[in-house]
Amino acid sequence: YHGKDMAFFPLYPLLIARLGALIGDHFIAGLLISNVAFFVALAYLYALTKLEFGDHVTAFHSIFYIAIFPTAIFFSVVYTESLFLALTVASVYYARRGNFITAGVVGALASLTRVEGVLLALPLAYEVWRQWHERRGTTLARGVIGLALIPAGLGVYMAYLYALVGDPLYFQ
């Protein structure tokens, strides 16, 4: 970022700035973050697929095919794709396991990476509803807290933009 020019949502550039200052090269920092995030995304995708299908072979094939798909090149370059994929898959994984607050925190990080991250509220809402009908208990309360956290990431960024330039939708 330079001055008031907000081209990207803040999480990925912030990580690059911190790691880049630590290692002395922002480009290498971006490559490291993207590739580590892609590895994390593959690990969560494997775990989520295994949770859904109960099969190691299906889980392996899911990560194998996403890794060799031609557009997977974008996961290893300095773009937000790998970080966003890691955060979205992790959020869905935690929601499926019933860890709604963790899913909400990870979803908030996704909405700090891209505006589309707020859409994670939809699968989380479905999981809260489904699991509440199965278990009841504290599922609904934890689910509502998790749901509230997801748009909080976008809200924090919009509040920052409002304080900086007076327009919370400046990213558009």
Phi, psi and chi 1 to 4 in degrees:
 res  aa     phi    psi   chi1   chi2   chi3   chi4
   1 TYR       -  142.8  -68.1  122.2      -      -
   2 HIS  -132.0  116.5  -62.7  -72.4      -      -
   3 GLY    64.2 -121.5      -      -      -      -
   4 LYS  -108.6   18.0  -64.0  179.4  179.4  178.0
   5 ASP   -88.1  104.6 -176.6   24.4      -      -
   6 MET  -105.5   91.9  -58.9  -68.6  138.6      -
   7 ALA   -89.2  -29.2      -      -      -      -
   8 PHE  -131.4  156.3  -58.4  100.6      -      -
   9 PHE   -66.2  154.1  -89.5   59.6      -      -
  10 PRO   -78.6  -20.9   28.1  -35.3      -      -
  11 LEU   -64.8  -50.5 -175.9   60.8      -      -
  12 TYR   -62.7  -49.0 -170.1   68.4      -      -
  13 PRO   -61.8  -34.1  -23.2   32.9      -      -
  14 LEU   -65.6  -43.7 -179.6   66.6      -      -
  15 LEU   -62.5  -41.3  -69.3  173.9      -      -
  16 ILE   -64.1  -42.8  -70.0  175.3      -      -
  17 ALA   -62.9  -43.7      -      -      -      -
  18 ARG   -68.4  -49.3  -62.1  -67.5 -176.6 -114.5
  19 LEU   -68.9  -37.8 -175.0   59.6      -      -
  20 GLY   -62.0  -39.8      -      -      -      -
  21 ALA   -66.8  -33.6      -      -      -      -
  22 LEU   -71.7  -43.6 -173.4   66.2      -      -
  23 ILE   -98.2  -12.1   64.8  173.6      -      -
  24 GLY    91.0    6.3      -      -      -      -
  25 ASP  -148.0  114.0 -171.1  -25.9      -      -
  26 HIS   -71.8  -31.9  -71.1   87.5      -      -
  27 PHE   -66.8  -46.7  178.1   68.4      -      -
  28 ILE   -63.0  -38.0  -61.4  -63.0      -      -
  29 ALA   -60.9  -43.3      -      -      -      -
  30 GLY   -63.2  -41.7      -      -      -      -
  31 LEU   -64.1  -43.0  -70.7  174.5      -      -
  32 LEU   -62.4  -46.5  -77.1  170.9      -      -
  33 ILE   -62.2  -45.6  -69.2  165.7      -      -
  34 SER   -63.0  -44.9  -69.3      -      -      -
  35 ASN   -72.5  -38.7  -76.4  -76.1      -      -
  36 VAL   -65.8  -41.1  168.0      -      -      -
  37 ALA   -63.9  -37.4      -      -      -      -
  38 PHE   -66.4  -40.3 -173.7   49.9      -      -
  39 PHE   -61.1  -44.1  178.9   75.9      -      -
  40 VAL   -63.0  -41.3  168.8      -      -      -
  41 ALA   -61.1  -43.3      -      -      -      -
  42 LEU   -64.0  -39.2  -68.6  176.3      -      -
  43 ALA   -64.0  -44.8      -      -      -      -
  44 TYR   -67.9  -38.0  -87.4  110.8      -      -
  45 LEU   -64.1  -41.0 -178.7   61.3      -      -
  46 TYR   -59.8  -48.9 -178.7   89.6      -      -
  47 ALA   -63.6  -41.0      -      -      -      -
  48 LEU   -66.6  -43.5  179.4   62.1      -      -
  49 THR   -65.2  -40.3  -53.5      -      -      -
  50 LYS   -65.3  -38.1 -172.3  171.9  179.2  -66.9
  51 LEU   -63.6  -41.4  179.2   69.2      -      -
  52 GLU   -73.7  -43.1  -70.2  -63.0  -44.7      -
  53 PHE  -106.9  -15.0  -63.6  102.1      -      -
  54 GLY    66.0   24.1      -      -      -      -
  55 ASP  -133.0  123.8 -178.4   14.7      -      -
  56 HIS   -65.5  -36.1  -69.5  -72.0      -      -
  57 VAL   -65.9  -46.3  174.4      -      -      -
  58 THR   -62.8  -41.8  -55.6      -      -      -
  59 ALA   -63.7  -42.7      -      -      -      -
  60 PHE   -63.0  -44.5  174.8   76.5      -      -
  61 HIS   -62.4  -36.2  -75.9  140.5      -      -
  62 SER   -63.0  -43.4   69.6      -      -      -
  63 ILE   -77.3  -30.9   65.2  168.6      -      -
  64 PHE   -63.2  -46.7  175.3   75.0      -      -
  65 TYR   -70.7  -33.7  -69.2  126.8      -      -
  66 ILE   -71.2  -31.2 -163.5  170.9      -      -
  67 ALA   -74.6  -30.8      -      -      -      -
  68 ILE   -97.3   -5.3   66.6  162.9      -      -
  69 PHE   -60.3  138.9 -161.4   74.9      -      -
  70 PRO   -54.2  -36.4  -27.2   34.9      -      -
  71 THR   -80.0    1.3   57.1      -      -      -
  72 ALA   -65.2  -13.1      -      -      -      -
  73 ILE   -56.9  -30.7 -172.8   83.0      -      -
  74 PHE   -70.8  -16.3  -66.1  105.9      -      -
  75 PHE   -77.4  -17.5  -67.8  127.3      -      -
  76 SER  -107.8    5.4   62.0      -      -      -
  77 VAL  -108.6  178.0  -64.5      -      -      -
  78 VAL   -81.4   71.6 -173.7      -      -      -
  79 TYR  -130.8  164.5  -71.6  145.0      -      -
  80 THR   -78.9   -6.6   61.2      -      -      -
  81 GLU   -54.4  -48.9  -87.3   67.6   10.9      -
  82 SER   -68.4  -40.5   57.1      -      -      -
  83 LEU   -65.0  -43.1 -179.7   61.4      -      -
  84 PHE   -65.4  -41.9 -173.4   69.4      -      -
  85 LEU   -61.5  -45.5  178.3   66.0      -      -
  86 ALA   -59.6  -44.5      -      -      -      -
  87 LEU   -70.4  -38.9  -66.7  169.9      -      -
  88 THR   -70.0  -43.6   54.3      -      -      -
  89 VAL   -65.7  -40.3  173.7      -      -      -
  90 ALA   -63.2  -41.2      -      -      -      -
  91 SER   -63.1  -44.2 -178.2      -      -      -
  92 VAL   -65.6  -39.9  171.8      -      -      -
  93 TYR   -58.9  -49.0  171.3   76.8      -      -
  94 TYR   -66.1  -34.6  -72.5  120.0      -      -
  95 ALA   -64.6  -43.1      -      -      -      -
  96 ARG   -63.4  -30.1  -70.7  -69.7  -66.7  143.0
  97 ARG   -84.5   -5.1  -59.0 -116.4   -3.0 -129.3
  98 GLY    87.5    9.3      -      -      -      -
  99 ASN   -91.3   73.9  -60.2  -26.7      -      -
 100 PHE   -68.7  -34.7  -60.9  123.3      -      -
 101 ILE   -69.7  -42.3  -65.4  175.0      -      -
 102 THR   -62.3  -42.3  -55.4      -      -      -
 103 ALA   -60.5  -38.2      -      -      -      -
 104 GLY   -68.3  -40.9      -      -      -      -
 105 VAL   -64.0  -46.0  168.4      -      -      -
 106 VAL   -65.4  -38.2  174.8      -      -      -
 107 GLY   -64.0  -36.1      -      -      -      -
 108 ALA   -64.2  -39.3      -      -      -      -
 109 LEU   -64.6  -37.6  -67.9  173.2      -      -
 110 ALA   -63.9  -38.8      -      -      -      -
 111 SER   -76.1  -12.4   68.8      -      -      -
 112 LEU   -86.3   -9.2  -82.6  170.2      -      -
 113 THR   -96.1  -41.3  -55.5      -      -      -
 114 ARG  -149.4  151.8  -70.0  178.8  139.4 -175.9
 115 VAL   -64.0  -29.2   70.1      -      -      -
 116 GLU   -65.5  -13.0  -64.6   87.0   -0.5      -
 117 GLY   -59.6  -27.4      -      -      -      -
 118 VAL   -65.8  -20.2  -62.8      -      -      -
 119 LEU   -69.9  -11.9  -64.6  176.0      -      -
 120 LEU   -64.2  -15.3  -77.8  169.1      -      -
 121 ALA   -63.8  -27.7      -      -      -      -
 122 LEU   -67.8  -54.3  -62.7  173.9      -      -
 123 PRO   -66.3  -31.2   16.6  -25.3      -      -
 124 LEU   -67.4  -40.8 -176.2   57.5      -      -
 125 ALA   -62.3  -40.8      -      -      -      -
 126 TYR   -62.5  -44.9  171.1   74.9      -      -
 127 GLU   -64.4  -40.0  -79.4  -57.9  -45.7      -
 128 VAL   -61.1  -48.2  168.9      -      -      -
 129 TRP   -61.1  -47.2  175.9   81.4      -      -
 130 ARG   -63.0  -47.7 -172.2 -176.3   65.7   78.8
 131 GLN   -73.2  -29.2  -68.2 -177.9   30.4      -
 132 TRP   -66.4  -39.4 -179.1   68.8      -      -
 133 HIS   -66.7  -28.1  -80.1  -58.4      -      -
 134 GLU   -83.0  -40.1  -70.3  176.5    4.4      -
 135 ARG  -115.2  -32.0  -60.9 -177.5 -154.6  154.3
 136 ARG    63.0 -130.2  -55.7  -74.2  178.9 -175.1
 137 GLY    61.2 -137.2      -      -      -      -
 138 THR   -89.9    8.4   62.4      -      -      -
 139 THR   -57.2  -44.2  -57.6      -      -      -
 140 LEU   -66.1  -44.3 -173.3   60.3      -      -
 141 ALA   -63.8  -46.4      -      -      -      -
 142 ARG   -64.3  -37.2  -70.2 -179.1  -64.5  109.4
 143 GLY   -65.5  -41.4      -      -      -      -
 144 VAL   -65.5  -39.7  167.9      -      -      -
 145 ILE   -62.8  -46.7  -67.7  168.7      -      -
 146 GLY   -60.3  -42.1      -      -      -      -
 147 LEU   -62.6  -38.6  -82.8  169.1      -      -
 148 ALA   -68.8  -27.8      -      -      -      -
 149 LEU   -71.4  -33.5  -71.7  171.8      -      -
 150 ILE   -59.6  -54.3  -68.3  175.6      -      -
 151 PRO   -72.9   -9.3   22.3  -29.2      -      -
 152 ALA   -63.5  -33.4      -      -      -      -
 153 GLY   -60.8  -47.0      -      -      -      -
 154 LEU   -64.2  -39.9  176.4   61.7      -      -
 155 GLY   -61.9  -39.6      -      -      -      -
 156 VAL   -63.1  -44.2  165.3      -      -      -
 157 TYR   -66.0  -40.9 -175.1   49.1      -      -
 158 MET   -65.1  -37.9  -69.3  173.0   69.6      -
 159 ALA   -65.2  -39.3      -      -      -      -
 160 TYR   -62.2  -45.5  170.6   74.9      -      -
 161 LEU   -63.4  -38.1  -71.1  176.4      -      -
 162 TYR   -63.9  -42.3 -178.0   74.4      -      -
 163 ALA   -67.9  -33.9      -      -      -      -
 164 LEU   -79.8  -49.3 -174.2   66.1      -      -
 165 VAL  -123.4   -3.5  -65.1      -      -      -
 166 GLY    83.8    9.8      -      -      -      -
 167 ASP  -135.7  108.9 -177.8    9.6      -      -
 168 PRO   -68.5  -17.4   22.0  -28.9      -      -
 169 LEU  -103.5   24.8  -61.6  175.5      -      -
 170 TYR   -61.1  -25.0 -169.9   70.8      -      -
 171 PHE   -66.2  -16.8   59.3   85.5      -      -
 172 GLN   -79.0      -  -70.1 -175.2  -24.5      -
